[in-house]
Amino acid sequence: MLTVEYRVNGQLIGNTNIHNTGNINSDGFVLYTVVHLTPIQGESHLKNIMATGTVLHRPEDGFTILVKKALDKITEEME
């Protein structure tokens, strides 16, 4: 699992979890689930699920491309 945190002035404002499902298609793309969360006001351990989805990614393309795909999916889901 890959977690991307979003902070402003050190304060956590959200995070995205990207999880490898283990499913690989014939073209070598892996299916990842994406869950974007934001903290619940006043709670350090509780999160609101803001968006979910899946993306296909080839591991050899690197994690930055995977993060971009995840952010694109989140943006699409939240519009």
Secondary structure, DSSP 8 states (H G I E B T S, - for coil): -EEEEEEETTEEEEEEEEEEEEEE-TTS-EEEEEEEEEE-TT-SS-EEEEEEEEEEE-GGG-HHHHHHHHHHHHHHHH-
